[in-house]
């Protein structure tokens, strides 16, 4: 998306127009363009923790036993519902 924003901006489109076309917030477009004008190649993305990260060890053990990922994820989902 950052490349698309930069390309459209170079072609003379306004920030508002780019935001509308890409269905993103105008502030996001402004942030990308300002990083581009500052000489940065691309914005760094914030790391987002994965939902299953805390269950990684359990998943790896279950997969090691030969269980299918679908079954393991179903068991995790079901156990989450029961605990709630």
Secondary structure, DSSP 8 states (H G I E B T S, - for coil): -HHHHHHHHHTT--HHHHHHHHT--HHHHHHHHHHHHTT-SS--------GGGGGHHHHHHHHHTT--HHHHHHHHHHHHHHH-
